[in-house]
Structure formats: C-alpha cells, structure tokens
Amino acid sequence: MATTEAAHGRRWFGHPVMSTMVAAGWLMLQQSIDPGNVLTAIVLGLVIPRLVSGFIGPGVTLKAAATVLHLTGIVLWDIIMSNITVARLALSTSRLPQPAWVPVPLDIEHPNGVALFASIITMTPGTVSCIVDEHRREILVHALDCDDPVAAARDMKARYEAPLREIFE
C-alpha cells in the first residue's frame, strides 16, 4: 500500500503548477489554441507530471494563494527596480560599487521555500545567492553594491522569506 505522501504525488492533478506550466508551454510552442492543441496541452499537463512524480516527489500544497500573487508582484517590481539601479551603477563614472557578502539567516524550513528564496535572490540583479548553508541555516549572498549588510539581510527576509513562510509553512 502506498503512503499518503506517495499517493499525493500520484494523483492526476498532484502537481498543479507543473501541469499548468507543461500545458502553457505546449500551447506557446504550438502558437495556436485550436481545440486539438488545447486537448493535447491538457493531456500532457496531466500525464507528464504523473509520469515523473517518482522523480520529483509529492506535490506542494500552497496555503496562501493571495500571498503567492503578492510575492510575485514584489519580485517582479524588485527585478525592474534592481535592473535600473544596476544600470545606473554601471553607467556612473562618479560612484564605485561597494560589493559585500551578506549572510541571511534562514527561518524558513521547507526545502522548496529555501530553494525559492535563494532563486528569488539570484534573479534580482545586483545579488547572487552563492551558498545555501543548511547546517548554519543561512544563505550567503554576494551583493554588487551594499553599504549595510545587516539592513540588506533584514530587507530580503521581510520582502521574500516572510511571504514564503506563509506560503509553504
């Protein structure tokens, strides 16, 4: 008899995000939303995650859909603003960047939440998560320009980690 966790991953819609991404990816590749392509996208979106569920583990149940949308907006805004800041810094002849290593202590425990936190940091221009140290429970971030590492860590935790904790834990 399968465990509850294994059975959860074997449901037809056990990985809704992956199913949606597979279906959307198929439709984008086909550049058509005729009924045949939509049907194929639905079938692929249901079958592929089910086939690979043994490799990727059980699906994640997101607990706060509104927080997911809010966090998405924050991340997109931060990416845009960081691009502008990095461009200004790169084009400036009067100001040199102040690179810094920023240790960000981890409060989030869910492995997917930690991975997403590190990914968000890496996607934001001007920062790169270099090490996720599970034993020390921190992410070591390299910041292109940072005059206050403590404030930068506090900002990352408030903007990204707190919503991720609400979503995953």
Disulfide bonds with the S-S distance in Angstrom:
none
